[in-house]
């Protein structure tokens, strides 16, 4: 489920990046920048969550084998 969210967030980030390339009016540019920043932060947050989950699973595996 987390992997699906990461893939979706990555797609949203890419779409926001493309949108920024095509907007021309100041309001559109501002909105595109905010959208890009929000999408990027969401993607980074989900990647951090995945890394934390991976670390916890490793720690649990090591604890199960050594404890």
Buried (B, 14 or more C-beta within 10 A) or exposed (E): EEEEBBEEBBEBBEEBBEBBEEBEEEEEEEBBBEBBEEBBEBBEEBBEEBEEEEEEEEEEEEEEEEE
